[in-house]
Amino acid sequence: MKKKVIIKTIRLRKADLERLERLKQLTGKSLSEIVREAVKKYHRQKEREERKIRKHYIEIEIE
C-alpha cells in the first residue's frame, strides 16, 4: 500500500477554495493535482521573467 506524504501545506482564501472545487468538478482531477499544475505554471512564468531580465540587464557587484 502506498503511503501519502505531505510535501507542502498551502493557505487559501475561501473564495480560492471555491474556485478550486469548481475546477475539480469540471476537470475531474484531484485538488492536489490542480494545485500542483498551478504551482508548476507559476514557477515556469517566474523563470521566464527572470530569463528575460537576465537577457537585458547585467548584474554588477559594487564593494
Secondary structure, 3 states (H helix, E strand, C coil): CCCCCCCCCCCCCHHHHHHHHHHHHHHCCCHHHHHHHHHHHHHHHHHHHHHHHHHHCCCCCCC
